[in-house]
Amino acid sequence: MKTSEKMEEDYEKPFRVEEITGVGVCLIATRDIPPLSIILADNPAVVAPNQSSPPVCLGCLQSVDGSTVCPVCSYPMCSVSCCTSSVHTQECGVLQGEHQDREDSGGVNYQIVAVIRLLSVRETDSQVWAQIDELMDHEEERRQDVGEWKMSQRDVVDVIKRLKNEVDDDLIHRLIGLLSINCVGVSLKKERIQGRALYPLLSLVSHSCVANARYAVNPEDFSVVLRAKRDILEGEEITINYLPHSYGVPKRKMEITNQWYFDCKCPRCSDVTEFGTFVSALKCTDCREGLIMPEDSREGSLWRCRFCMNPFESAMIQKMVQNLEDQLHDISTHNHTVKSFETFIRKNSQYLHLKHYLNLIAQRHIIELLSRESKITREACKKIIRLSKSYMSIMSRLDPGYSQWMGSVLKKLNKAQLELLKSDLKENLIDRNEFVTKSEEVWKSMKDVDSCDVLCKPVQGRRDNM
């Protein structure tokens, strides 16, 4: 990955592009960057559905029921305007040729859409393609997964070659790699938008599990803005987190290796205690005294009880945690109640450290559910306050600075505190002066909620690269 021509423009940016051994090309702050400052803005080279996706409109990526389709290519659409949009008219004729194959297979082949769109960029926009062409595709690593490579050959390469016979296998596989490695997910629940996008400049930003920046996507045009989550010092690498902040190990390391083909060496991954939070630690069922943690930070490292020193294979730990994660996912999908999440925490207390990341996820669900109740009881307020403070005390060490989770949890904490203060005043447990003083303290913390909202909201109408 190298710098692009766009980045040679002579206006001042708060970063420079630099190649670091063991990291690759990345962005380095050229001055101190305060929290919430815009670091860069970028426009997508490609926006497309995910490879495996429920029905979405090819024009705007909104979820659809499949009842409206393009009259030419028969792909799902949300409206006539999206059928005739510029992004779709360029590809519609090509996708029409794939219609017969799709009827035979019985489904929509979303996998080819992003590749066809990137191929169009290569053919029609030399400046943007020059930037994309410098990005990594990890072909050598991807070829080692023979099953995945053959699937890509069958479902994408062979299909596109039938539609555009002048394109060779190597080029299509490279396009698949560029998309797989460099696309970011676009998930906008309010707008019901699901998909992925490839940004030439944003793709240069490296990953860290303790990131100092966050991007926000504008649903109107899919432009993106990257802001600082916290103070970024001059000379510091600018990073984003490719994964949810709540993931522990071995899941986090496995996801990074399998999807992006590198071994993360960020401060969190280099510390087996994860800054003393022990969010991945398990309880030893042999001695019932110690915590089981990895011996070192390498993926696949042996795990060992820190009290009785009994060893545990990483594969066994991974299988056990995945089983518990599947249970938690089933609860969140089919039995989404406070009682079910509390039962999960209690039932697995003999296996999971109290602050294990699966327990934290369950706690977050409980906070959300209690906060949605039409009338929050005094006891519910106390529980929200206790769980929110506990959650924030751990997550603020793992994910410092402003964030989406901080804004959400802090807002619910503040609401519960205000409700409890009202209840205390009503029951004469506090006087009005104390009520006013404590309420003002709560309202002061709403400034942090507002800052989190700024971080997570896109800049409307901003299309220029910075």
Helices and strands as residue ranges (DSSP letters): G 5-8, E 15-20, E 24-29, E 38-42, E 46-48, H 80-83, H 86-97, H 99-105, H 111-124, H 126-132, H 139-143, H 146-152, I 153-157, H 158-163, H 169-182, E 184-188, E 193-198, G 202-204, E 206-207, E 213-217, E 224-228, E 239-240, H 251-260, E 282-283, E 291-294, E 303-305, E 311-312, H 314-334, H 338-347, H 357-372, H 378-398, H 404-426, H 432-444, H 446-456
